[in-house]
């Protein structure tokens, strides 16, 4: 955005990885909804597109806001007039130093996961967010114990009703993938069994997930497409969900040898690692996947500077994506939106918002450099997100889970088993949120109804009557 807005300016992108993540197959679905793929490409693609752009391959060692310069890990120093920090977030691992605990965040860690999974008979997945949801559905040939701290799966994205709608998909056989992966992978490895390729970002970096300066960028939507997530067993899929529990302790078989809990070996079998949950159950497994969320990756920018940091650890930004330090902006997972927000929008650390924030931050930086005014972008008016879970299209709009609403809001639900789940959130007779699972074709209509804030009281439950063509009615 910067390079295209100010073609005369020198723009530099400092990145630790040799590749960049590019948005491809972009499609504007409605006024605020957008769909796209994320593709890993060589950074030369960007340099060829923008002659005023230089890409610097190195991790950042320190930032000196007073002297307006950045020092990279290889000892170089770069001055700046304006700087945007887009360092994302890093996995919040259950434990940092256990070789049997994996976090999945970037291409390297996904490859490590694939490698270990190919020899595994049972794994434990801990977490209830997007990566956990994708993993439990995609992993085959391996028993999966899924530990979630909530009463229902997918608590971040939907309510217990939607969770119940999706659960049968875990028990059914997975449909055959229709198309090969759309994204090229950079690999130096041979094809994995079954013809799929393992992939790597072709670099020797630190061990994944063990430091704030890891060089890998976050995985894109549908990151698991085109890689074989298959274990060592012949079963297609076996998932057991353990609700309302967290990990109490993780211990290895060596520790078990020396402990008085020797009986666990006979109860749980002989495994490399054991996980004790807070519901008093213990499971042996080949390894543990920690998918318990992320923390903003603010290191090493805080040292020696006076950034105002939000409660969730992100750099506070105003409605022009500016931090508390002069000429320093931030966008994506590393920042926390601290402006007075629209009643229909909330920040969630998702790919769609990272793209929107980056795009808008570029516009703000350019406008400020040219002393031009800039208004808050319309994408911050209404929260909207399209994704896919358990092979269903999922659309989330506005306060889709009743976030921050008082007890007076009401829900309308329509559910056709195995086909669609539609939930509408109404407050004061006006639509303020919606969850659409399946091919409902209601996203644009509902988006308009939420934005227009039309009084829907006269329609009552007829609003979701499947015999009424609601799209035509409100066209």
ChimeraX attribute file (.defattr): number of C-alpha atoms within 10 A of each C-alpha:
attribute: neighborCount
match mode: 1-to-1
recipient: residues
	/A:1	14
	/A:2	23
	/A:3	19
	/A:4	15
	/A:5	13
	/A:6	18
	/A:7	13
	/A:8	10
	/A:9	14
	/A:10	13
	/A:11	19
	/A:12	16
	/A:13	15
	/A:14	18
	/A:15	21
	/A:16	20
	/A:17	21
	/A:18	19
	/A:19	21
	/A:20	20
	/A:21	17
	/A:22	16
	/A:23	15
	/A:24	14
	/A:25	10
	/A:26	11
	/A:27	11
	/A:28	10
	/A:29	12
	/A:30	14
	/A:31	14
	/A:32	18
	/A:33	21
	/A:34	14
	/A:35	17
	/A:36	18
	/A:37	17
	/A:38	20
	/A:39	21
	/A:40	21
	/A:41	18
	/A:42	15
	/A:43	20
	/A:44	14
	/A:45	12
	/A:46	17
	/A:47	13
	/A:48	10
	/A:49	11
	/A:50	15
	/A:51	13
	/A:52	17
	/A:53	19
	/A:54	16
	/A:55	16
	/A:56	16
	/A:57	18
	/A:58	19
	/A:59	18
	/A:60	23
	/A:61	17
	/A:62	19
	/A:63	21
	/A:64	15
	/A:65	21
	/A:66	11
	/A:67	9
	/A:68	16
	/A:69	17
	/A:70	20
	/A:71	17
	/A:72	20
	/A:73	15
	/A:74	11
	/A:75	9
	/A:76	11
	/A:77	15
	/A:78	13
	/A:79	13
	/A:80	16
	/A:81	11
	/A:82	16
	/A:83	21
	/A:84	18
	/A:85	19
	/A:86	20
	/A:87	24
	/A:88	21
	/A:89	23
	/A:90	27
	/A:91	24
	/A:92	16
	/A:93	22
	/A:94	19
	/A:95	14
	/A:96	13
	/A:97	10
	/A:98	15
	/A:99	11
	/A:100	18
	/A:101	20
	/A:102	25
	/A:103	26
	/A:104	23
	/A:105	22
	/A:106	22
	/A:107	24
	/A:108	25
	/A:109	19
	/A:110	22
	/A:111	19
	/A:112	18
	/A:113	17
	/A:114	22
	/A:115	17
	/A:116	17
	/A:117	23
	/A:118	19
	/A:119	15
	/A:120	19
	/A:121	20
	/A:122	24
	/A:123	23
	/A:124	24
	/A:125	25
	/A:126	23
	/A:127	22
	/A:128	22
	/A:129	17
	/A:130	20
	/A:131	22
	/A:132	24
	/A:133	19
	/A:134	17
	/A:135	19
	/A:136	22
	/A:137	20
	/A:138	19
	/A:139	23
	/A:140	25
	/A:141	21
	/A:142	24
	/A:143	23
	/A:144	23
	/A:145	21
	/A:146	22
	/A:147	22
	/A:148	24
	/A:149	18
	/A:150	17
	/A:151	14
	/A:152	20
	/A:153	28
	/A:154	21
	/A:155	18
	/A:156	12
	/A:157	17
	/A:158	20
	/A:159	18
	/A:160	14
	/A:161	14
	/A:162	23
	/A:163	17
	/A:164	13
	/A:165	17
	/A:166	22
	/A:167	14
	/A:168	13
	/A:169	17
	/A:170	16
	/A:171	13
	/A:172	11
	/A:173	12
	/A:174	16
	/A:175	9
	/A:176	6
	/A:177	10
	/A:178	6
	/A:179	8
	/A:180	10
	/A:181	15
	/A:182	14
	/A:183	16
	/A:184	11
	/A:185	18
	/A:186	17
	/A:187	13
	/A:188	12
	/A:189	11
	/A:190	11
	/A:191	12
	/A:192	15
	/A:193	11
	/A:194	9
	/A:195	11
	/A:196	16
	/A:197	19
	/A:198	24
	/A:199	23
	/A:200	19
	/A:201	21
	/A:202	15
	/A:203	12
	/A:204	9
	/A:205	14
	/A:206	13
	/A:207	11
	/A:208	20
	/A:209	24
	/A:210	15
	/A:211	14
	/A:212	16
	/A:213	20
	/A:214	18
	/A:215	25
	/A:216	24
	/A:217	22
	/A:218	18
	/A:219	21
	/A:220	21
	/A:221	20
	/A:222	17
	/A:223	19
	/A:224	18
	/A:225	16
	/A:226	20
	/A:227	20
	/A:228	21
	/A:229	23
	/A:230	25
	/A:231	24
	/A:232	16
	/A:233	16
	/A:234	11
	/A:235	13
	/A:236	15
	/A:237	22
	/A:238	18
	/A:239	19
	/A:240	14
	/A:241	15
	/A:242	20
	/A:243	15
	/A:244	15
	/A:245	17
	/A:246	18
	/A:247	18
	/A:248	13
	/A:249	12
	/A:250	20
	/A:251	15
	/A:252	17
	/A:253	17
	/A:254	10
	/A:255	14
	/A:256	17
	/A:257	11
	/A:258	9
	/A:259	11
	/A:260	9
	/A:261	10
	/A:262	13
	/A:263	11
	/A:264	17
	/A:265	15
	/A:266	8
	/A:267	11
	/A:268	14
	/A:269	13
	/A:270	14
	/A:271	16
	/A:272	15
	/A:273	23
	/A:274	27
	/A:275	20
	/A:276	16
	/A:277	18
	/A:278	14
	/A:279	13
	/A:280	9
	/A:281	13
	/A:282	18
	/A:283	19
	/A:284	26
	/A:285	24
	/A:286	19
	/A:287	25
	/A:288	25
	/A:289	21
	/A:290	21
	/A:291	24
	/A:292	20
	/A:293	19
	/A:294	15
	/A:295	18
	/A:296	22
	/A:297	24
	/A:298	24
	/A:299	16
	/A:300	14
	/A:301	20
	/A:302	16
	/A:303	12
	/A:304	12
	/A:305	14
	/A:306	12
	/A:307	20
	/A:308	15
	/A:309	17
	/A:310	14
	/A:311	9
	/A:312	11
	/A:313	16
	/A:314	23
	/A:315	29
	/A:316	23
	/A:317	24
	/A:318	16
	/A:319	19
	/A:320	22
	/A:321	28
	/A:322	23
	/A:323	25
	/A:324	16
	/A:325	14
	/A:326	14
	/A:327	17
	/A:328	20
	/A:329	26
	/A:330	27
	/A:331	28
	/A:332	28
	/A:333	26
	/A:334	23
	/A:335	33
	/A:336	25
	/A:337	24
	/A:338	15
	/A:339	12
	/A:340	8
	/A:341	14
	/A:342	12
	/A:343	15
	/A:344	19
	/A:345	19
	/A:346	18
	/A:347	15
	/A:348	16
	/A:349	19
	/A:350	14
	/A:351	18
	/A:352	20
	/A:353	20
	/A:354	19
	/A:355	14
	/A:356	16
	/A:357	24
	/A:358	21
	/A:359	15
	/A:360	23
	/A:361	23
	/A:362	22
	/A:363	22
	/A:364	24
	/A:365	27
	/A:366	21
	/A:367	16
	/A:368	14
	/A:369	14
	/A:370	10
	/A:371	9
	/A:372	10
	/A:373	8
	/A:374	15
	/A:375	10
	/A:376	12
	/A:377	14
	/A:378	9
	/A:379	16
	/A:380	19
	/A:381	17
	/A:382	24
	/A:383	23
	/A:384	27
	/A:385	20
	/A:386	19
	/A:387	17
	/A:388	16
	/A:389	19
	/A:390	19
	/A:391	17
	/A:392	17
	/A:393	15
	/A:394	21
	/A:395	23
	/A:396	23
	/A:397	26
	/A:398	27
	/A:399	25
	/A:400	23
	/A:401	22
	/A:402	20
	/A:403	13
	/A:404	9
	/A:405	15
	/A:406	9
	/A:407	8
	/A:408	8
	/A:409	15
	/A:410	16
	/A:411	15
	/A:412	15
	/A:413	16
	/A:414	16
	/A:415	15
	/A:416	10
	/A:417	11
	/A:418	12
	/A:419	12
	/A:420	19
	/A:421	22
	/A:422	20
	/A:423	23
	/A:424	23
	/A:425	24
	/A:426	24
	/A:427	19
	/A:428	12
	/A:429	17
	/A:430	19
	/A:431	27
	/A:432	28
	/A:433	28
	/A:434	29
	/A:435	25
	/A:436	26
	/A:437	26
	/A:438	18
	/A:439	14
	/A:440	14
	/A:441	10
	/A:442	15
	/A:443	22
	/A:444	16
	/A:445	16
	/A:446	23
	/A:447	25
	/A:448	17
	/A:449	18
	/A:450	22
	/A:451	16
	/A:452	11
	/A:453	14
	/A:454	12
	/A:455	14
	/A:456	16
	/A:457	13
	/A:458	9
	/A:459	11
	/A:460	11
	/A:461	13
	/A:462	12
	/A:463	17
	/A:464	18
	/A:465	12
	/A:466	9
	/A:467	7
	/A:468	11
	/A:469	12
	/A:470	16
	/A:471	13
	/A:472	8
	/A:473	8
	/A:474	10
	/A:475	8
